[in-house]
Amino acid sequence: MLKTKKLYVFIMSNLLAVAMFLVVSRFILPPITDGIERAYFIILEFVLLLFSLTIMSAAAASVNEKLEIDVLKKGETKYLQSFIDSLRFCYSLDDFYEIVKNLLERKADCSVLYIDSEKDYVLYSSTDLLTSDKKTVTTLNQNFPASWQDGYHFIGDKLGVVSSYKTARGFFLCVNKHHFFIFCRYTRLFDTGIYKELFDEFARFRKRAETIANLSEIASLSKDWEQLAETQKLFLPQKLPEPHRLRLAAYFRPLVNVSGDYYTALPIDNHKTLLMLGDVSGKGLPAALIMGLVMNTVKVMENKEDLVSIVYAIDKAIKGMKLQDKYTVLFISVVDTQKMTIRYVNASMSDPRIITRAPDGYTIKPLASNCGVVGILDLENVHMDEQRLFRDDLILFASDGVSEVMNEDGVELGDTELYTQTITKSAAKQPQEFVDDVVKLIFDYKGENKLHDDITMMVAKVVG
């Protein structure tokens, strides 16, 4: 429905643009008198056509935005949209069951049945007559076995699949042998475009919940910390992207297999890249869970340029886990290589900085903290700051495990002139070479001393 309406708006806007162009070119443009004027006339007509298309494109965008609000936020589809928005921040089955009760059952008046079809086990059932009836479960398992194809499907009155949503009594999502049934008498009123979005978000939730459950199970049952660490690393970038005019490198060394440090780089468009690095308080499984939660929260946020909203979402997610005394410090930013800026929120990270070229070498510009720690205290007035970037600028993000490395005299590396000289001298190099120089410095500086914290760095360099 929404898709059809948008197509209609697209066609009408282009027809109106052409009509505007024909009217203007016929009644306003002067008559042609010679060959030179003909050339100018053609150029002018081309400009008028582009102008008409631009005007109508802007008008169509405004109409489409209103259509989305009317369809997805005001009509019956708003219930499913609200469920999708909440599902993005579910990290366990308990979270999932809570939003099913509050949104699908209470507000949308739907009946829900959630089945692990491989184990033939009901994970969740509404209390109404339909979903609590054993015959319903038996019929659904017969009609939709574990081998059923992943996707979304419509259900009829006889609990079999139907091809048309207009006659459907409900629908179900099939993801990796888990079947999530939603029965609703007004299924025909939902916008058809919502089902694909719901399926995709449910699939992401399943993967997210399974990963976190695996972390917990490995830690509590097998105590195989090496396996736990390998699972945790799946949250980190397996390969850094290669954005336009930006070169990236990273280093990650957990102290005891399982780490609370994290970093990511997510391209937004051809010129903008989200860069983030953070550190969760404490060690072990709780820190690993919070780390995974933070990474997933950032990944699922649609508007990755709205750093303030992302920080608030992370704060809410951590508090929702109810793990005592757990919080994170983090630095999150958007680097724009077209406008040559970095916009950022620094939630109490001490070491992010820009190393920029100056007439007498490289100088350091700190990216000061502008936000408190996230996940434990009330956040107030979170805001973004902005710094100008220049060609060959190098941006260094590092956890405090880098600057707090101690030598045999107990002096922290970050307090020494040696550290400052190393990062300014190496700033002219490529990011990976810069990282290698700092890592070598860390291990040379500590000597025989043991490390006391995770070491995590990410470096971004602006290139021509």
C-alpha positions as CSV (number, residue, x, y, z in Angstrom):
1,M,0.0,0.0,0.0
2,L,2.7,2.5,1.0
3,K,4.9,1.3,-1.8
4,T,2.0,1.8,-4.3
5,K,1.3,5.3,-3.0
6,K,4.9,6.2,-3.3
7,L,5.0,5.0,-6.9
8,Y,1.9,7.1,-7.7
9,V,3.6,10.1,-6.1
10,F,6.7,9.5,-8.1
11,I,4.8,9.2,-11.4
12,M,2.7,12.3,-10.7
13,S,5.6,14.4,-9.6
14,N,7.5,13.6,-12.8
15,L,4.4,14.3,-15.0
16,L,4.0,17.7,-13.2
17,A,7.7,18.5,-13.7
18,V,7.3,17.9,-17.4
19,A,4.1,19.9,-17.6
20,M,5.8,22.8,-15.8
21,F,8.7,22.6,-18.2
22,L,6.5,22.7,-21.3
23,V,4.5,25.6,-20.0
24,V,7.5,27.7,-19.1
25,S,9.4,26.8,-22.4
26,R,6.4,27.6,-24.5
27,F,5.0,30.8,-23.0
28,I,7.9,32.4,-21.3
29,L,11.1,31.7,-23.3
30,P,11.7,34.2,-26.2
31,P,11.5,33.1,-29.8
32,I,14.6,31.7,-31.7
33,T,16.1,34.1,-34.3
34,D,19.4,32.5,-35.2
35,G,21.8,29.5,-34.7
36,I,23.6,31.0,-31.7
37,E,20.3,31.7,-29.9
38,R,19.2,28.2,-30.6
39,A,22.3,26.9,-28.6
40,Y,21.4,29.2,-25.7
41,F,17.8,28.1,-26.0
42,I,18.7,24.4,-25.7
43,I,20.9,25.1,-22.6
44,L,18.2,27.2,-21.1
45,E,15.6,24.5,-21.7
46,F,17.9,21.9,-20.1
47,V,18.3,24.1,-17.0
48,L,14.5,24.7,-16.8
49,L,13.9,20.9,-17.0
50,L,16.4,20.2,-14.2
51,F,14.8,23.0,-12.1
52,S,11.3,21.5,-12.7
53,L,12.5,18.0,-11.7
54,T,14.2,19.4,-8.6
55,I,11.1,21.3,-7.4
56,M,8.8,18.3,-8.0
57,S,11.3,15.9,-6.4
58,A,11.4,18.0,-3.2
59,A,7.6,18.1,-3.2
60,A,7.4,14.4,-3.7
61,A,9.8,13.8,-0.8
62,S,7.6,15.9,1.4
63,V,4.5,14.0,0.4
64,N,6.2,10.6,0.9
65,E,7.3,11.7,4.4
66,K,3.7,12.5,5.3
67,L,2.5,9.2,3.8
68,E,5.0,7.3,5.9
69,I,3.8,9.1,9.0
70,D,0.1,8.5,8.1
71,V,0.7,4.8,7.2
72,L,3.4,3.7,9.7
73,K,2.8,5.9,12.7
74,K,-1.0,6.6,12.7
75,G,-2.8,3.6,11.1
76,E,-3.0,0.0,12.3
77,T,0.6,-0.5,11.0
78,K,1.8,1.7,13.9
79,Y,1.5,-1.3,16.2
80,L,3.9,-3.4,14.2
81,Q,6.2,-0.4,13.7
82,S,6.3,0.2,17.4
83,F,7.1,-3.5,18.0
84,I,10.0,-3.3,15.5
85,D,11.4,-0.2,17.1
86,S,11.4,-1.9,20.5
87,L,12.7,-5.2,19.1
88,R,15.9,-3.4,18.0
89,F,16.9,-3.1,21.7
90,C,16.0,-6.6,22.8
91,Y,18.9,-8.7,23.9
92,S,17.3,-11.7,25.6
93,L,14.1,-13.7,25.4
94,D,12.8,-12.0,28.6
95,D,13.1,-8.6,26.8
96,F,11.3,-10.1,23.8
97,Y,8.4,-11.5,25.8
98,E,8.0,-8.2,27.6
99,I,7.4,-6.2,24.4
100,V,5.2,-9.0,23.0
101,K,2.9,-8.6,26.1
102,N,3.0,-4.8,26.1
103,L,2.7,-4.1,22.4
104,L,1.3,-7.0,20.5
105,E,-1.1,-8.4,23.1
106,R,-2.3,-5.4,25.1
107,K,-2.1,-2.6,22.6
108,A,-2.6,-4.4,19.2
109,D,-5.0,-7.0,20.6
110,C,-3.0,-9.8,18.8
111,S,-2.6,-13.4,19.9
112,V,1.0,-14.7,19.8
113,L,2.6,-18.2,19.6
114,Y,6.3,-18.7,19.5
115,I,7.6,-22.2,18.7
116,D,11.0,-23.9,18.4
117,S,9.8,-26.2,15.7
118,E,13.0,-28.3,15.7
119,K,12.5,-29.2,19.3
120,D,8.7,-29.1,19.0
121,Y,8.6,-26.8,22.0
122,V,6.4,-23.8,22.7
123,L,8.6,-20.9,23.9
124,Y,5.7,-18.5,24.4
125,S,1.9,-18.5,24.1
126,S,-0.7,-15.9,24.7
127,T,-3.4,-17.0,27.2
128,D,-6.4,-16.8,24.8
129,L,-8.3,-19.9,23.6
130,L,-6.7,-20.0,20.2
131,T,-3.0,-20.1,21.1
132,S,-3.3,-22.0,24.3
133,D,-5.2,-24.8,22.6
134,K,-3.0,-27.9,22.0
135,K,-4.8,-28.6,18.7
136,T,-3.6,-25.2,17.4
137,V,0.0,-26.1,18.2
138,T,-0.4,-29.6,16.6
139,T,-2.0,-28.2,13.5
140,L,0.6,-25.5,13.0
141,N,3.5,-28.0,13.5
142,Q,1.9,-30.2,10.9
143,N,1.4,-27.4,8.4
144,F,4.7,-25.7,9.0
145,P,7.5,-28.2,9.9
146,A,11.0,-27.3,10.9
147,S,12.1,-27.5,7.3
148,W,9.8,-24.6,6.4
149,Q,11.4,-21.8,4.4
150,D,12.6,-18.8,6.2
151,G,10.6,-15.6,5.6
152,Y,7.1,-14.3,6.4
153,H,3.9,-16.1,5.5
154,F,0.2,-15.4,5.8
155,I,-2.2,-17.7,7.7
156,G,-5.8,-18.4,7.0
157,D,-8.8,-19.4,9.2
158,K,-7.8,-23.1,8.9
159,L,-4.3,-22.3,10.1
160,G,-2.8,-23.1,6.7
161,V,-0.8,-20.7,4.5
162,V,-2.7,-18.3,2.2
163,S,-1.3,-16.3,-0.7
164,S,-3.3,-13.1,-0.1
165,Y,-2.9,-10.9,3.0
166,K,-6.5,-9.7,2.4
167,T,-8.0,-13.0,3.5
168,A,-5.3,-13.7,6.2
169,R,-6.2,-14.3,9.9
170,G,-2.6,-13.6,10.8
171,F,1.0,-14.2,9.7
172,F,4.1,-15.9,11.0
173,L,7.9,-15.3,10.7
174,C,10.2,-18.3,10.2
175,V,13.8,-17.8,11.1
176,N,16.2,-20.8,11.6
177,K,13.5,-23.2,12.6
178,H,11.9,-20.8,15.0
179,H,8.3,-19.9,14.1
180,F,6.7,-16.7,15.5
181,F,2.9,-16.6,14.9
182,I,0.9,-13.4,15.2
183,F,-2.9,-13.8,14.9
184,C,-4.9,-10.7,14.2
185,R,-8.3,-10.2,12.6
186,Y,-7.3,-6.9,11.0
187,T,-4.2,-8.3,9.3
188,R,-5.5,-6.9,6.0
189,L,-5.1,-3.4,7.3
190,F,-1.3,-3.6,7.9
191,D,0.8,-2.0,5.2
192,T,2.5,-4.9,3.3
193,G,5.9,-3.2,3.4
194,I,6.1,-3.7,7.1
195,Y,6.4,-7.5,7.0
196,K,9.9,-7.5,5.4
197,E,11.1,-5.0,7.9
198,L,9.7,-7.1,10.8
199,F,11.2,-10.3,9.4
200,D,14.7,-8.7,9.1
201,E,14.5,-7.3,12.6
202,F,13.3,-10.5,14.1
203,A,16.2,-12.4,12.4
204,R,18.7,-9.9,13.8
205,F,17.2,-10.4,17.3
206,R,17.5,-14.1,17.0
207,K,21.1,-13.9,16.1
208,R,21.8,-11.3,18.8
209,A,20.1,-13.3,21.5
210,E,21.8,-16.5,20.5
211,T,25.2,-14.9,20.5
212,I,24.7,-13.4,24.0
213,A,23.2,-16.7,25.3
214,N,26.3,-18.5,23.9
215,L,28.6,-16.1,25.8
216,S,26.7,-16.8,29.0
217,E,26.6,-20.6,28.5
218,I,30.2,-20.9,27.6
219,A,31.3,-18.9,30.6
220,S,28.9,-20.6,33.1
221,L,29.2,-24.2,31.9
222,S,32.5,-24.9,30.2
223,K,34.6,-22.1,31.6
224,D,36.3,-22.1,28.3
225,W,37.5,-18.5,28.3
226,E,39.3,-18.9,25.0
227,Q,36.1,-20.0,23.2
228,L,34.3,-17.1,25.0
229,A,36.9,-14.7,23.7
230,E,36.5,-16.0,20.2
231,T,32.8,-15.5,20.4
232,Q,33.2,-12.0,21.7
233,K,35.5,-11.0,18.8
234,L,32.6,-11.6,16.4
235,F,31.2,-8.3,17.7
236,L,34.3,-6.5,16.5
237,P,35.0,-5.6,12.8
238,Q,36.5,-8.6,11.0
239,K,37.9,-6.2,8.5
240,L,38.0,-2.4,8.6
241,P,36.3,-0.6,5.8
242,E,38.1,1.6,3.3
243,P,36.1,4.9,3.2
244,H,36.8,7.6,0.6
245,R,39.8,9.8,1.7
246,L,40.1,8.0,5.0
247,R,42.6,5.2,6.0
248,L,42.0,3.1,9.1
249,A,44.0,0.7,11.3
250,A,43.3,-0.9,14.7
251,Y,45.0,-2.9,17.4
252,F,43.1,-5.1,20.0
253,R,44.8,-7.0,22.8
254,P,42.7,-8.2,25.7
255,L,44.4,-8.7,29.0
256,V,42.7,-12.0,29.9
257,N,41.0,-13.3,26.8
258,V,37.7,-11.6,27.5
259,S,37.7,-7.9,27.2
260,G,35.5,-4.9,27.9
261,D,37.1,-2.8,25.1
262,Y,35.5,-2.4,21.8
263,Y,35.8,-0.4,18.6
264,T,34.0,-0.2,15.2
265,A,34.0,1.7,11.9
266,L,30.7,2.0,10.0
267,P,30.5,3.8,6.6
268,I,27.4,6.0,6.4
269,D,27.8,7.2,2.9
270,N,30.6,8.0,0.4
271,H,31.9,10.8,2.6
272,K,30.8,10.0,6.2
273,T,32.1,7.3,8.5
274,L,31.1,6.5,12.1
275,L,34.1,5.7,14.3
276,M,33.7,4.5,17.9
277,L,36.0,3.2,20.6
278,G,35.1,2.5,24.2
279,D,35.8,0.6,27.4
280,V,33.4,-1.1,29.8
281,S,34.1,-1.1,33.5
282,G,35.4,-4.3,35.0
283,K,36.4,-7.6,33.3
284,G,34.9,-11.0,32.5
285,L,31.5,-12.0,31.3
286,P,29.5,-8.9,32.5
287,A,31.9,-6.6,30.6
288,A,31.7,-8.8,27.5
289,L,27.9,-8.7,27.6
290,I,27.9,-4.9,27.8
291,M,30.5,-4.7,25.1
292,G,28.3,-6.8,22.7
293,L,25.2,-4.8,23.7
294,V,26.9,-1.4,22.9
295,M,28.1,-2.7,19.6
296,N,24.7,-4.0,18.6
297,T,22.9,-0.8,19.7
298,V,25.1,1.3,17.4
299,K,24.7,-1.2,14.5
300,V,20.9,-1.1,14.6
301,M,20.4,2.6,14.9
302,E,19.0,3.9,11.6
303,N,20.4,7.5,11.8
304,K,24.0,7.0,12.6
305,E,24.7,10.7,12.3
306,D,22.5,11.4,15.4
307,L,25.3,10.7,17.9
308,V,23.3,12.1,20.8
309,S,20.4,9.7,20.2
310,I,22.9,6.8,19.9
311,V,24.5,7.7,23.3
312,Y,21.1,7.9,25.0
313,A,20.1,4.5,23.4
314,I,23.3,2.9,24.7
315,D,22.7,4.3,28.1
316,K,19.1,2.9,28.2
317,A,20.3,-0.5,26.9
318,I,23.0,-0.8,29.6
319,K,20.6,0.2,32.4
320,G,18.1,-2.3,31.1
321,M,20.6,-5.1,31.6
322,K,20.5,-4.4,35.4
323,L,24.1,-5.5,35.9
324,Q,25.4,-3.8,39.0
325,D,28.0,-1.0,38.6
326,K,28.4,-1.6,34.9
327,Y,29.0,1.4,32.7
328,T,31.1,2.4,29.7
329,V,33.3,5.3,28.6
330,L,33.3,5.8,24.9
331,F,34.2,8.1,22.1
332,I,31.8,8.1,19.1
333,S,32.2,10.3,16.1
334,V,31.3,11.0,12.5
335,V,34.2,11.9,10.2
336,D,33.0,13.8,7.1
337,T,35.8,13.9,4.4
338,Q,33.7,16.2,2.2
339,K,33.1,18.9,4.8
340,M,36.4,18.0,6.5
341,T,35.0,17.8,10.0
342,I,34.7,15.4,12.9
343,R,31.6,15.6,15.0
344,Y,31.8,13.7,18.3
345,V,30.5,12.9,21.7
346,N,33.3,12.0,24.2
347,A,31.8,10.2,27.1
348,S,34.8,10.5,29.5
349,M,37.4,9.0,27.3
350,S,40.8,10.6,28.1
351,D,42.9,9.9,25.1
352,P,41.2,10.8,21.8
353,R,43.1,13.4,19.9
354,I,43.9,14.9,16.4
355,I,47.5,15.0,15.4
356,T,47.7,17.7,12.8
357,R,50.5,19.1,10.6
358,A,52.0,22.4,11.6
359,P,54.8,24.6,10.2
360,D,57.3,23.1,12.7
361,G,56.0,19.4,12.6
362,Y,52.9,17.9,14.1
363,T,50.9,19.2,17.0
364,I,48.2,17.5,19.2
365,K,44.7,18.8,19.5
366,P,42.7,16.9,22.3
367,L,39.1,16.0,21.7
368,A,37.9,16.9,25.2
369,S,35.2,15.0,27.1
370,N,31.7,16.5,26.8
371,C,29.6,13.8,28.4
372,G,29.6,11.7,31.5
373,V,30.1,7.9,31.7
374,V,27.2,6.0,30.1
375,G,25.0,3.4,31.7
376,I,25.0,4.2,35.4
377,L,24.3,7.9,36.0
378,D,21.6,10.2,34.6
379,L,22.7,11.7,31.4
380,E,21.8,15.4,31.0
381,N,22.4,17.7,28.1
382,V,24.4,15.4,25.9
383,H,25.6,17.3,22.9
384,M,28.0,17.0,20.0
385,D,31.1,19.1,19.4
386,E,32.9,19.6,16.1
387,Q,36.5,20.1,15.0
388,R,37.9,21.0,11.6
389,L,40.0,18.5,9.8
390,F,42.8,19.0,7.3
391,R,44.6,16.8,4.9
392,D,47.1,14.4,6.6
393,D,45.4,14.8,10.0
394,L,45.6,11.6,12.0
395,I,42.9,10.9,14.6
396,L,44.0,8.6,17.5
397,F,41.4,6.7,19.6
398,A,42.8,4.6,22.4
399,S,41.6,3.0,25.6
400,D,43.4,3.9,28.8
401,G,45.3,0.6,28.6
402,V,47.6,2.5,26.3
403,S,48.5,5.6,28.2
404,E,48.4,3.9,31.6
405,V,51.2,1.3,30.8
406,M,53.8,1.7,33.5
407,N,57.6,1.3,33.4
408,E,59.7,-0.1,36.3
409,D,59.5,3.2,38.1
410,G,55.7,3.3,38.1
411,V,55.5,6.2,35.6
412,E,52.6,6.0,33.2
413,L,53.5,6.1,29.5
414,G,50.9,8.8,28.7
415,D,52.6,11.2,31.1
416,T,56.0,11.0,29.3
417,E,57.5,13.2,26.6
418,L,58.5,9.9,24.9
419,Y,54.9,9.1,24.2
420,T,54.2,12.6,22.8
421,Q,57.3,12.5,20.6
422,T,56.5,9.0,19.3
423,I,52.9,9.8,18.2
424,T,53.9,13.2,16.7
425,K,56.9,11.7,14.9
426,S,54.8,8.7,13.6
427,A,51.9,10.9,12.5
428,A,53.3,11.3,9.0
429,K,53.2,7.5,8.4
430,Q,50.3,5.3,7.3
431,P,47.9,4.3,10.0
432,Q,49.1,0.7,10.3
433,E,52.7,1.9,10.6
434,F,51.6,4.4,13.3
435,V,49.9,1.6,15.2
436,D,52.9,-0.6,14.9
437,D,55.2,2.2,16.3
438,V,52.9,2.8,19.3
439,V,52.6,-1.0,20.1
440,K,56.3,-1.3,20.0
441,L,56.7,1.6,22.3
442,I,54.2,0.1,24.8
443,F,56.1,-3.2,25.1
444,D,59.5,-1.5,25.1
445,Y,58.4,0.9,27.8
446,K,56.9,-1.7,30.2
447,G,60.0,-3.8,30.1
448,E,59.5,-6.8,32.4
449,N,56.3,-5.4,33.9
450,K,53.0,-7.1,33.3
451,L,50.2,-5.3,31.5
452,H,47.3,-4.4,33.8
453,D,44.6,-3.6,31.2
454,D,43.3,-4.3,27.7
455,I,45.0,-2.4,24.9
456,T,42.9,-1.1,22.1
457,M,43.6,1.5,19.5
458,M,42.0,2.8,16.3
459,V,43.7,5.3,14.0
460,A,42.1,7.2,11.1
461,K,44.1,9.3,8.7
462,V,42.6,11.9,6.3
463,V,44.2,11.5,2.8
464,G,44.0,13.4,-0.4
